[in-house]
Amino acid sequence: MKKFLIHNKSLNGKTKVLGDKSISHRAIMFGALAEGVTTISGFLKGEDCISTIQCFKQLGINIVEENNIIKVYGNGLYGLKKPKETLYVGNSGTTIRLICGILAAQNFSSTITGDSSIIKRPMKRIIEPLKLMGANIESDEGYAPLNIFGKNLSNIQYNMPIASAQVKSAILLASLYANGKTTIIEKFKSRDHSEIMLKYFGANISINKNVIESNSINKLVAQNINICGDISSACFIIVGALITKNSHIIIENVGINPTRTGFLDILLKMGANIKFLNVRYISGEKVCDIEVKSSKLKACNIYGHIIPLMIDEIPLFALVASLADGTSIVKDATELKYKESNRIKTISTELNKIGANITETDDGMIIEGNKTFFASECESYNDHRIAMCIAIASLVCKEPIVLNNYKCINISFPNFFDILERLGE
Ligand code: S3P
């Protein structure tokens, strides 16, 4: 399926983006394990989060939608039912990795798998710590399908070898069931939505800098959760406004949890005109309205602790760096190879087709700036974030870029083109 992308536009006006994907997954999962009815407003009805709902329905949880509110009828920590069939997560890495932390502790066995991308993504990273806790998980040499035989788990102290919120969250979920206190030590901090929301649901979790301690508990208690707009979705629109001439937009109600705003911090350093208005807290998460105006940007190098704080936005960084003044370098970003596609390769290949000059390195990219993009035919590799990067690049092209396989955008941002077209009018 091909799409001629919106091109040669500036973006103007006010908008909102749909609910945060990471938070939406967690609200369903924690709601399912809590006692009572959890209500969720602002839930992201993208394909990934719908996969999470499907999996919990298969695990016997009643989940309904009424007037745009999702209601999760929690059955308690020990109330899940053995699924009749294999659990299927589609394209969602967050679903498969987090659920494993729960399934490992149940009194039944289950099998879980996903689409052609999921079965190529590494699962050893969750299997190893969960095995240390006593889990019994069979894999296809570290890849899905995974057969999980529920066991009694024990606590561990775990030094995270990579920065990954998915791994951390799988251990945190398992720790609810493990004897005693589980300690997780992060070298570099990753997104902390699980910590925030689990505490909200009554978990016994304490955080001291990069050390997280979680004690086993008897129950979680249902909550009303209000989900803010997804910063990772907002970043596509923000970059669209920055790189086009005469743009001025406001995106309302966007989550700005500091473990997610690495890219905004880097954009500010590059000279972006971005303002954070009406800063407030909703369901424990920091939220604001973001105002953006067209900006002239200069190059920047990114490496070390900032990488996990902007992990999903690095393809967008490659895009802005290609248009900025000077050469930018990305280091310490090997994790990008294990996303929905090998994002070092896919973003370099596609942006180079339209006039960028990006050299892939072992752990990142060297990005020459001051480029002018031109139209060509591009691929998404079925990776939603690559597809949206290409669509944003098209805004500064004189002719439309043609994008193949664009439907994957529905994974995280189903109304992406509607918003872009409205702001581009
Ligand atoms: C996510 C964590 C990140 C991120 C993904 C969502 C989450 O993955 O890339 O889109 O919701 O926990 P890793 O934790 O594997 O880096």
Boltz pocket constraint, residues with backbone or C-beta under 6 A from the ligand:
constraints:
  - pocket:
      binder: B
      contacts: [[A, 21], [A, 22], [A, 23], [A, 94], [A, 163], [A, 164], [A, 165], [A, 166], [A, 167], [A, 169], [A, 190], [A, 191], [A, 311], [A, 312], [A, 335]]
      max_distance: 6.0
